[in-house]
Amino acid sequence: MNTEANAPSVVDRYYTRWYRADMKGKPCEDHCILQHSNRICVITLAETHPILQNGRTIKSINYQISNGCSRLNNKVSGKSKRGGQFLTDFAPLCRITCSDETEYTIYSCIRGRLLEVNENILEAPELLLEKPSTDGYIAVILPKFEESKSITENLLSREEFESVVSKRSDAQSQTS
């Protein structure tokens, strides 16, 4: 018996997947939040996000949110992660431009302190397409301790998200 094939991945074993569907009212712009038992949340693209569909390629990823704000300038230090930028649910993390010039803004989805952004995807944007929930993550956020239980209230569980996606595909098949 091959036990390796049946073993859950590190992500499936240690993280709970939460979803934010149709981010800011934009159809299919779905984000996935991987929540570890230690409160740390990893922001990734949900497998249904348009960037991951139709064999798209990424032209650029930009963590410069505005003239005065770049997520790359985020510096945290110490055990309590002081100095990290504080983010609200709808704080933009980065902008991703595809080769067809379509631009997508990726949001934090949860309130918390930005611990790090994934600088590896700047040099190798294909990681975002090939391994969205591991090497191609967008950012790591630490919610406040007292909010760590409530941050998932506005998010969808995997089952709820799959229900949204199946309703979406039912609606598409009825219109075509």
Residue frames as a rotation matrix with the C-alpha (Angstrom) as fourth column:
MET 1
0.576 0.817 0.000 0.00
0.817 -0.576 0.000 0.00
0.000 0.000 -1.000 0.00
ASN 2
-0.404 -0.704 0.585 1.37
0.693 -0.653 -0.307 3.39
0.598 0.281 0.751 -0.99
THR 3
0.186 0.487 -0.854 0.81
0.944 -0.329 0.018 5.62
-0.272 -0.809 -0.521 2.05
GLU 4
-0.724 -0.528 -0.443 2.49
0.401 -0.846 0.352 8.67
-0.561 0.077 0.824 0.48
ALA 5
-0.810 0.452 0.373 -0.25
0.274 -0.271 0.923 8.99
0.519 0.850 0.096 -2.14
ASN 6
0.141 0.955 -0.261 -2.91
0.692 0.093 0.716 9.03
0.708 -0.282 -0.648 0.59
ALA 7
-0.292 -0.314 -0.903 -1.17
0.919 -0.355 -0.173 11.37
-0.266 -0.881 0.392 3.03
PRO 8
0.801 0.595 0.069 -2.68
0.594 -0.774 -0.219 14.86
-0.077 0.216 -0.973 3.21
SER 9
0.117 -0.757 0.643 -0.49
0.514 -0.508 -0.691 17.75
0.850 0.412 0.330 2.10
VAL 10
-0.729 -0.450 -0.516 1.07
0.677 -0.363 -0.640 20.04
0.101 -0.816 0.570 4.69
VAL 11
-0.845 0.466 0.262 -1.52
-0.410 -0.879 0.242 22.69
0.343 0.098 0.934 3.77
ASP 12
0.052 0.934 -0.353 -4.41
-0.312 0.351 0.883 20.24
0.949 0.064 0.310 4.19
ARG 13
-0.008 -0.118 -0.993 -3.00
0.719 0.690 -0.088 18.89
0.695 -0.715 0.080 7.44
TYR 14
-0.523 -0.407 -0.749 -2.15
0.846 -0.355 -0.398 22.10
-0.104 -0.842 0.530 9.28
TYR 15
-0.970 0.163 -0.182 -4.33
-0.181 -0.980 0.085 24.82
-0.165 0.115 0.980 7.76
THR 16
-0.124 0.978 0.170 -8.05
0.643 0.210 -0.737 25.47
-0.756 0.018 -0.654 7.59
ARG 17
-0.846 -0.134 0.517 -9.15
0.517 -0.446 0.731 26.86
0.133 0.885 0.446 4.24
TRP 18
0.004 0.827 -0.562 -11.48
0.493 -0.491 -0.718 29.85
-0.870 -0.274 -0.410 4.27
TYR 19
-0.504 -0.128 0.854 -12.74
0.862 -0.139 0.487 31.70
0.057 0.982 0.180 1.22
ARG 20
-0.237 0.469 -0.851 -13.91
-0.015 -0.878 -0.479 35.14
-0.971 -0.101 0.215 0.18
ALA 21
-0.238 0.233 0.943 -15.99
0.899 0.421 0.123 34.80
-0.368 0.877 -0.310 -2.98
ASP 22
0.307 0.402 0.863 -16.56
0.818 -0.575 -0.024 37.57
0.486 0.713 -0.505 -5.56
MET 23
-0.275 -0.535 -0.799 -14.22
0.897 -0.442 -0.012 39.97
-0.347 -0.720 0.601 -3.78
LYS 24
-0.657 0.085 -0.749 -15.63
-0.012 -0.995 -0.102 43.52
-0.754 -0.058 0.654 -3.75
GLY 25
0.304 0.944 -0.129 -18.51
-0.251 -0.051 -0.967 42.37
-0.919 0.326 0.222 -5.95
LYS 26
-0.100 -0.388 -0.916 -16.27
-0.989 -0.062 0.134 41.26
-0.109 0.920 -0.377 -8.82
PRO 27
0.828 0.560 0.036 -17.51
-0.552 0.825 -0.119 37.89
-0.096 0.079 0.992 -10.13
CYS 28
0.871 -0.402 -0.283 -15.15
0.299 0.890 -0.344 34.94
0.390 0.215 0.895 -9.61
GLU 29
0.016 -0.900 0.437 -12.43
-0.342 -0.415 -0.843 37.05
0.940 -0.136 -0.314 -7.97
ASP 30
0.909 0.383 -0.165 -12.14
-0.055 0.501 0.864 34.55
0.414 -0.776 0.477 -5.16
HIS 31
-0.076 -0.924 0.375 -9.47
-0.759 -0.191 -0.623 34.63
0.647 -0.332 -0.686 -2.47
CYS 32
0.590 0.162 -0.791 -8.42
0.281 0.877 0.390 31.79
0.757 -0.452 0.472 -0.19
ILE 33
0.197 -0.495 0.846 -7.20
-0.867 -0.491 -0.086 32.28
0.458 -0.717 -0.526 3.38
LEU 34
0.205 -0.228 -0.952 -5.22
0.260 0.950 -0.172 29.45
0.944 -0.213 0.254 4.92
GLN 35
0.426 0.027 0.904 -5.55
-0.749 -0.551 0.369 29.73
0.508 -0.834 -0.215 8.70
HIS 36
-0.360 -0.647 -0.672 -3.02
0.026 0.713 -0.700 27.91
0.933 -0.269 -0.240 10.88
SER 37
0.447 0.531 -0.720 -3.83
0.689 0.309 0.656 26.84
0.571 -0.789 -0.228 14.44
ASN 38
-0.308 -0.634 -0.709 -1.31
0.919 -0.392 -0.048 29.47
-0.248 -0.666 0.703 15.64
ARG 39
0.358 0.626 -0.692 -3.56
0.370 -0.776 -0.510 32.25
-0.857 -0.074 -0.510 14.15
ILE 40
-0.563 -0.619 -0.547 -1.25
-0.247 -0.506 0.826 33.01
-0.788 0.601 0.132 11.22
CYS 41
0.548 0.786 0.287 -3.15
0.183 0.223 -0.958 33.40
-0.816 0.577 -0.022 7.95
VAL 42
-0.685 -0.717 0.127 -1.69
0.218 -0.036 0.975 32.92
-0.695 0.696 0.181 4.47
ILE 43
0.296 0.782 -0.548 -3.48
-0.366 -0.437 -0.822 34.81
-0.882 0.444 0.157 1.70
THR 44
-0.771 -0.472 0.428 -3.64
0.176 0.489 0.855 32.95
-0.613 0.734 -0.294 -1.62
LEU 45
-0.517 0.627 -0.583 -5.74
-0.854 -0.326 0.406 32.93
0.065 0.707 0.704 -4.76
ALA 46
0.119 0.624 0.773 -8.66
-0.397 0.743 -0.539 30.52
-0.910 -0.243 0.336 -4.75
GLU 47
-0.619 -0.427 0.659 -8.43
0.317 0.632 0.707 27.92
-0.718 0.647 -0.256 -7.51
THR 48
0.210 0.802 0.559 -11.43
0.929 0.015 -0.370 29.62
-0.306 0.597 -0.742 -9.21
HIS 49
0.218 -0.156 -0.963 -9.75
0.051 -0.984 0.171 33.06
-0.975 -0.087 -0.207 -9.51
PRO 50
0.964 0.252 -0.088 -9.62
-0.059 -0.121 -0.991 34.34
-0.260 0.960 -0.101 -13.14
ILE 51
0.276 -0.936 -0.217 -5.81
-0.948 -0.302 0.099 34.59
-0.158 0.179 -0.971 -12.98
LEU 52
-0.515 -0.495 0.700 -5.65
-0.488 0.840 0.235 30.80
-0.705 -0.221 -0.674 -12.61
GLN 53
0.359 0.753 0.552 -8.12
0.174 0.527 -0.832 30.15
-0.917 0.394 0.059 -15.45
ASN 54
0.961 0.263 0.089 -7.76
0.121 -0.111 -0.986 29.83
-0.250 0.958 -0.138 -19.23
GLY 55
0.400 -0.881 0.253 -3.98
0.916 0.394 -0.077 29.41
-0.032 0.262 0.965 -19.27
ARG 56
0.961 -0.022 0.276 -3.30
0.001 -0.997 -0.083 33.05
0.277 0.080 -0.957 -18.42
THR 57
0.049 -0.966 -0.253 0.23
0.898 0.154 -0.413 34.28
0.438 -0.206 0.875 -17.93
ILE 58
0.730 0.176 -0.661 1.32
0.574 -0.683 0.451 36.98
-0.372 -0.709 -0.600 -15.52
LYS 59
0.496 -0.531 0.687 3.06
0.432 -0.536 -0.726 40.06
0.754 0.656 -0.036 -16.86
SER 60
-0.528 -0.702 0.478 3.75
-0.083 -0.517 -0.852 41.80
0.845 -0.489 0.214 -13.54
ILE 61
0.374 0.531 -0.760 3.06
0.809 0.214 0.548 41.78
0.453 -0.820 -0.349 -9.81
ASN 62
-0.352 -0.465 0.813 3.21
0.092 -0.881 -0.464 45.09
0.931 -0.088 0.353 -7.98
TYR 63
-0.041 0.269 -0.962 3.19
0.971 0.239 0.026 45.50
0.237 -0.933 -0.271 -4.19
GLN 64
-0.969 -0.227 -0.093 3.27
0.240 -0.958 -0.158 49.33
-0.053 -0.176 0.983 -4.59
ILE 65
-0.231 0.970 -0.072 -0.28
0.939 0.204 -0.276 50.19
-0.253 -0.131 -0.958 -3.48
SER 66
0.903 0.406 0.141 -0.03
0.429 -0.877 -0.217 53.98
0.035 0.256 -0.966 -3.74
ASN 67
0.466 -0.766 0.443 2.70
-0.098 -0.543 -0.834 56.62
0.879 0.345 -0.328 -3.98
GLY 68
0.008 -0.472 0.882 3.28
-0.898 -0.392 -0.201 56.49
0.440 -0.790 -0.427 -0.23
CYS 69
0.287 0.228 0.930 2.60
-0.761 0.644 0.077 52.82
-0.582 -0.730 0.358 0.43
SER 70
0.009 -0.295 -0.956 4.52
-0.730 0.651 -0.208 49.78
0.684 0.699 -0.209 -0.72
ARG 71
0.922 0.346 0.174 3.90
-0.375 0.686 0.623 46.42
0.096 -0.640 0.763 0.93
LEU 72
0.514 -0.806 -0.293 7.57
0.466 0.549 -0.693 45.63
0.720 0.220 0.658 0.21
ASN 73
-0.265 -0.619 0.739 8.60
-0.299 -0.676 -0.673 48.29
0.917 -0.400 -0.006 2.77
ASN 74
0.757 0.616 0.217 6.89
-0.429 0.219 0.876 46.29
0.492 -0.757 0.431 5.53
LYS 75
-0.366 -0.900 -0.236 9.42
-0.236 0.335 -0.912 45.53
0.900 -0.279 -0.335 8.28
VAL 76
0.787 0.603 0.127 8.46
-0.303 0.199 0.932 43.48
0.537 -0.772 0.339 11.31
SER 77
-0.354 -0.932 -0.081 10.64
-0.332 0.206 -0.921 42.71
0.874 -0.299 -0.382 14.30
GLY 78
-0.733 -0.089 0.674 10.54
-0.680 0.059 -0.731 40.83
0.025 -0.994 -0.103 17.56
LYS 79
-0.932 0.350 0.092 8.26
0.316 0.910 -0.268 38.23
-0.178 -0.221 -0.959 19.00
SER 80
-0.122 0.956 -0.267 5.18
0.399 -0.199 -0.895 40.45
-0.909 -0.215 -0.357 18.86
LYS 81
-0.218 -0.026 0.976 5.91
0.973 0.075 0.219 41.33
-0.079 0.997 0.009 15.20
ARG 82
0.289 0.262 -0.921 6.06
0.371 -0.917 -0.145 45.07
-0.883 -0.300 -0.362 15.82
GLY 83
-0.482 -0.513 -0.710 6.21
-0.299 -0.666 0.684 47.41
-0.824 0.542 0.168 12.85
GLY 84
-0.758 0.251 0.602 4.04
0.616 0.576 0.537 45.37
-0.212 0.778 -0.592 10.50
GLN 85
-0.860 0.506 0.060 1.53
-0.414 -0.763 0.496 47.39
0.296 0.402 0.867 8.48
PHE 86
-0.627 0.725 0.284 -1.98
0.045 0.398 -0.916 47.05
-0.778 -0.562 -0.282 9.90
LEU 87
-0.951 0.280 -0.129 -4.51
-0.126 0.026 0.992 45.92
0.281 0.960 0.011 7.32
THR 88
-0.260 0.941 0.219 -8.30
-0.710 -0.032 -0.703 46.04
-0.654 -0.338 0.676 7.17
ASP 89
0.148 0.418 0.896 -10.42
0.198 0.875 -0.441 43.43
-0.969 0.243 0.047 5.36
PHE 90
0.831 0.305 0.465 -10.33
0.502 -0.048 -0.864 45.35
-0.241 0.951 -0.193 2.09
ALA 91
0.414 -0.775 -0.477 -6.73
-0.473 -0.631 0.615 46.60
-0.778 -0.028 -0.628 2.17
PRO 92
0.913 -0.142 -0.383 -5.06
-0.313 0.361 -0.879 45.95
0.262 0.922 0.285 -1.19
LEU 93
0.598 -0.745 0.294 -2.00
0.135 0.455 0.880 43.71
-0.790 -0.487 0.373 -0.96
CYS 94
-0.611 -0.790 -0.053 -0.84
0.054 -0.108 0.993 43.80
-0.790 0.604 0.109 -4.56
ARG 95
0.478 0.672 -0.565 -1.91
-0.616 -0.202 -0.762 44.29
-0.626 0.712 0.317 -8.15
ILE 96
-0.345 -0.530 0.775 -1.37
0.212 0.760 0.614 41.54
-0.914 0.377 -0.150 -10.67
THR 97
0.213 0.344 -0.914 -1.35
-0.811 -0.461 -0.362 42.33
-0.546 0.818 0.181 -14.38
CYS 98
0.339 -0.028 0.940 -1.83
0.308 0.948 -0.083 39.46
-0.889 0.318 0.330 -16.80
SER 99
-0.684 -0.697 0.216 -0.26
0.394 -0.104 0.913 39.34
-0.614 0.710 0.346 -20.27
ASP 100
-0.259 0.666 0.700 -3.66
0.898 -0.101 0.429 40.32
0.356 0.739 -0.572 -21.76
GLU 101
-0.753 -0.212 0.623 -3.39
0.055 -0.964 -0.261 43.58
0.655 -0.162 0.738 -19.70
THR 102
0.464 0.884 -0.061 -6.22
0.101 0.016 0.995 42.56
0.880 -0.468 -0.082 -17.33
GLU 103
-0.613 -0.688 0.388 -5.40
-0.288 -0.263 -0.921 43.86
0.736 -0.676 -0.037 -13.87
TYR 104
0.435 0.703 -0.563 -6.52
0.343 0.448 0.825 42.28
0.833 -0.552 -0.047 -10.62
THR 105
-0.191 -0.429 0.883 -6.17
-0.737 -0.531 -0.418 43.71
0.648 -0.731 -0.215 -7.13
ILE 106
-0.058 0.093 -0.994 -5.60
0.444 0.894 0.057 41.14
0.894 -0.438 -0.093 -4.41
TYR 107
0.233 0.288 0.929 -6.98
-0.601 -0.708 0.370 42.11
0.764 -0.645 0.008 -0.99
SER 108
-0.726 -0.602 0.331 -6.08
-0.601 0.323 -0.731 41.03
0.333 -0.730 -0.597 2.52
CYS 109
-0.144 0.807 -0.573 -9.62
-0.037 0.574 0.818 39.67
0.989 0.139 -0.053 3.25
ILE 110
0.489 0.271 -0.829 -8.96
0.776 0.299 0.555 39.81
0.398 -0.915 -0.064 7.00
ARG 111
0.783 -0.240 0.573 -7.89
-0.404 -0.897 0.177 42.39
0.472 -0.370 -0.800 9.58
GLY 112
0.837 -0.524 -0.156 -4.43
0.478 0.564 0.673 41.99
-0.265 -0.638 0.723 10.99
ARG 113
0.454 -0.792 -0.407 -0.76
-0.507 -0.606 0.613 42.82
-0.732 -0.072 -0.677 10.87
LEU 114
0.895 -0.206 -0.396 1.14
-0.312 0.346 -0.885 42.16
0.319 0.916 0.245 7.65
LEU 115
0.656 -0.691 0.304 4.02
-0.024 0.384 0.923 39.83
-0.754 -0.613 0.236 8.51
GLU 116
-0.528 -0.849 -0.030 5.44
-0.064 0.005 0.998 39.34
-0.847 0.529 -0.056 5.04
VAL 117
0.628 0.564 -0.536 4.74
-0.635 -0.026 -0.772 39.48
-0.450 0.825 0.342 1.35
ASN 118
0.520 -0.399 0.755 6.00
0.434 0.885 0.169 36.80
-0.736 0.240 0.633 -0.99
GLU 119
0.293 -0.494 -0.819 8.87
-0.640 -0.737 0.217 38.45
-0.711 0.460 -0.532 -2.85
ASN 120
-0.558 -0.524 0.644 9.64
0.047 0.755 0.655 35.17
-0.828 0.396 -0.397 -4.66
ILE 121
0.219 0.719 0.660 6.64
0.781 0.276 -0.560 35.69
-0.585 0.638 -0.501 -6.97
LEU 122
0.648 -0.080 -0.757 8.19
-0.328 -0.927 -0.184 38.96
-0.687 0.368 -0.627 -8.20
GLU 123
-0.377 -0.871 -0.314 11.08
-0.768 0.105 0.631 37.02
-0.517 0.479 -0.709 -9.77
ALA 124
-0.998 0.037 -0.057 9.05
0.004 0.869 0.494 33.90
0.068 0.493 -0.867 -10.58
PRO 125
-0.473 0.880 0.049 5.38
-0.856 -0.445 -0.265 34.85
-0.211 -0.167 0.963 -11.18
GLU 126
-0.215 0.388 -0.896 4.70
-0.533 0.723 0.440 31.35
0.819 0.572 0.051 -12.52
LEU 127
-0.955 -0.131 -0.266 4.72
0.153 0.552 -0.820 30.15
0.255 -0.823 -0.507 -8.88
LEU 128
-0.637 0.771 -0.005 1.40
-0.583 -0.486 -0.651 31.95
-0.504 -0.412 0.759 -8.48
LEU 129
0.104 0.676 -0.729 -0.07
-0.973 0.222 0.067 29.88
0.207 0.703 0.681 -11.31
GLU 130
-0.180 -0.283 -0.942 1.61
-0.321 0.922 -0.215 26.55
0.930 0.263 -0.257 -10.58
LYS 131
-0.428 -0.049 -0.903 1.47
0.724 0.579 -0.374 26.46
0.541 -0.814 -0.212 -6.76
PRO 132
-0.079 0.428 0.900 -1.06
-0.078 -0.903 0.423 29.08
0.994 -0.037 0.105 -5.60
SER 133
0.835 0.503 0.223 -1.54
-0.235 -0.041 0.971 27.68
0.498 -0.863 0.084 -2.09
THR 134
0.664 -0.676 -0.320 2.12
0.706 0.427 0.565 26.94
-0.246 -0.601 0.761 -1.32
ASP 135
-0.345 -0.936 -0.066 5.09
0.841 -0.340 0.421 28.68
-0.417 0.090 0.905 -2.99
GLY 136
-0.630 0.133 0.765 2.79
0.537 -0.637 0.553 31.10
0.561 0.760 0.330 -4.85
TYR 137
0.164 0.698 -0.697 1.11
0.977 -0.214 0.016 32.64
-0.138 -0.683 -0.717 -1.82
ILE 138
0.417 0.080 0.905 0.55
0.427 -0.896 -0.118 36.42
0.802 0.436 -0.408 -1.76
ALA 139
-0.230 -0.429 0.873 1.12
-0.546 -0.686 -0.481 37.42
0.805 -0.588 -0.076 1.88
VAL 140
-0.302 0.102 -0.948 1.14
0.719 0.678 -0.156 36.30
0.626 -0.728 -0.278 5.51
ILE 141
-0.175 0.380 0.908 -1.07
-0.417 -0.864 0.282 38.15
0.892 -0.329 0.309 8.01
LEU 142
-0.750 -0.053 -0.659 -1.36
0.545 0.515 -0.662 37.81
0.374 -0.856 -0.357 11.78
PRO 143
0.179 0.878 0.444 -4.80
0.182 -0.473 0.862 38.76
0.967 -0.073 -0.244 13.13
LYS 144
-0.337 -0.197 0.920 -5.05
-0.799 -0.456 -0.391 40.34
0.497 -0.868 -0.004 16.58
PHE 145
-0.978 -0.108 -0.178 -5.33
-0.004 0.866 -0.500 37.66
0.208 -0.489 -0.847 19.25
GLU 146
-0.619 0.785 -0.012 -8.75
-0.058 -0.060 -0.997 38.84
-0.783 -0.617 0.082 20.44
GLU 147
0.130 0.676 -0.725 -10.03
-0.865 -0.281 -0.417 38.85
-0.485 0.681 0.549 16.83
SER 148
-0.765 -0.589 -0.260 -8.55
-0.632 0.609 0.479 35.51
-0.123 0.531 -0.838 15.76
LYS 149
-0.687 0.588 0.427 -11.83
0.420 0.801 -0.426 33.64
-0.592 -0.113 -0.798 16.36
SER 150
0.243 0.903 -0.354 -14.07
0.215 -0.406 -0.889 36.29
-0.946 0.140 -0.292 14.77
ILE 151
-0.431 -0.441 -0.787 -12.05
-0.582 -0.531 0.616 36.91
-0.690 0.723 -0.028 11.57
THR 152
-0.986 0.018 0.166 -13.65
0.128 0.720 0.682 33.90
-0.107 0.694 -0.712 9.90
GLU 153
-0.288 0.950 -0.121 -17.21
0.300 -0.030 -0.954 35.21
-0.909 -0.311 -0.276 10.43
ASN 154
0.340 0.408 -0.848 -17.19
-0.587 -0.612 -0.530 36.98
-0.735 0.678 0.032 7.03
LEU 155
-0.566 -0.640 -0.520 -15.49
-0.815 0.341 0.468 34.07
-0.122 0.689 -0.715 5.27
LEU 156
0.564 0.745 -0.356 -16.89
-0.801 0.599 -0.015 30.95
0.202 0.293 0.934 3.66
SER 157
0.103 -0.473 0.875 -15.96
-0.418 0.778 0.469 27.43
-0.903 -0.414 -0.118 4.70
ARG 158
-0.871 -0.483 -0.090 -14.81
-0.303 0.384 0.872 25.04
-0.387 0.787 -0.481 1.97
GLU 159
-0.564 0.731 0.385 -18.33
0.753 0.647 -0.123 23.53
-0.339 0.220 -0.915 1.73
GLU 160
0.354 0.708 -0.611 -20.02
0.367 -0.706 -0.605 26.95
-0.860 -0.010 -0.510 1.54
PHE 161
-0.206 -0.537 -0.818 -17.53
-0.590 -0.599 0.542 28.06
-0.781 0.594 -0.194 -1.10
GLU 162
-0.951 -0.141 0.275 -18.05
0.095 0.715 0.693 24.90
-0.294 0.685 -0.667 -3.20
SER 163
-0.099 0.989 0.107 -21.80
0.819 0.142 -0.555 25.58
-0.565 0.033 -0.825 -3.03
VAL 164
0.333 0.137 -0.933 -21.25
-0.176 -0.963 -0.204 29.16
-0.926 0.232 -0.296 -4.32
VAL 165
-0.611 -0.674 -0.414 -19.03
-0.561 0.000 0.828 27.85
-0.558 0.738 -0.379 -7.13
SER 166
-0.809 0.343 0.477 -21.51
0.509 0.816 0.276 25.16
-0.294 0.466 -0.834 -8.16
LYS 167
0.278 0.915 -0.292 -24.40
0.588 -0.402 -0.702 27.70
-0.760 0.024 -0.650 -8.19
ARG 168
0.050 -0.380 -0.924 -22.20
-0.497 -0.812 0.307 29.97
-0.867 0.443 -0.229 -10.29
SER 169
-0.896 -0.440 -0.069 -21.49
-0.284 0.446 0.849 27.21
-0.342 0.780 -0.524 -12.84
ASP 170
-0.386 0.853 0.352 -25.20
0.785 0.504 -0.361 26.22
-0.485 0.137 -0.864 -12.88
ALA 171
0.412 0.536 -0.737 -26.11
0.150 -0.838 -0.525 29.84
-0.899 0.106 -0.425 -13.68
GLN 172
-0.335 -0.630 -0.700 -23.47
-0.651 -0.383 0.655 29.96
-0.681 0.675 -0.283 -16.44
SER 173
-0.935 -0.027 0.353 -24.70
0.191 0.801 0.568 26.73
-0.298 0.598 -0.744 -18.02
GLN 174
-0.019 0.998 0.054 -28.29
0.766 0.049 -0.641 28.03
-0.643 0.029 -0.765 -18.01
THR 175
0.405 0.158 -0.900 -27.34
-0.212 -0.942 -0.261 31.29
-0.889 0.297 -0.348 -19.78
SER 176
-0.523 -0.691 -0.499 -25.24
-0.652 -0.053 0.757 29.62
-0.550 0.721 -0.423 -22.48
